[in-house]
Amino acid sequence: VQLQASGGGLVQTGGSLRVSCVASGLSFSQNTVAWFRRAPGKEREFVGIINRDGSTVYADSVKGRFTISRDSAKNMVSLQMNSLKPEDTAVYYCAVGNPRLFRLSAQYSYWGQGTQVTVSS
């Protein structure tokens, strides 16, 4: 199983970015796919998930600004980030699993390599 994340970059406050995760060796539509992030000097933080049925859950800090979507034909999950803030600066990771406690990173079996998102003030 391999997860490949891409699409990070540098954006100004208020801007938008889209990061994506492509999988080989498993089907995203058969699993829960999560996004986590780790800011410098901080612990990894839950961002959101998309469940097998397509339902989504978001952290309060990103709710209303971030949207997770899935393209089953491409076996890809994307994280659309709007109204970005400097505090959104982090390395963003996609993760796959069938968690009971979806906010806990230890519940996920497979991880992408991460992609850097930097929001300048």
ABEGO torsion letter per residue (X at the ends): XBBBBBGBEBBBBGBBBBBBBBBBGBBAAABBBBBBBBBBGBBBBBAEBBBAAGBBBBBAAABGABBBBBBAAAGBBBBBBBGBBAAABBBBBBBBBBBABAABAAABABBBAEBBBBBBX
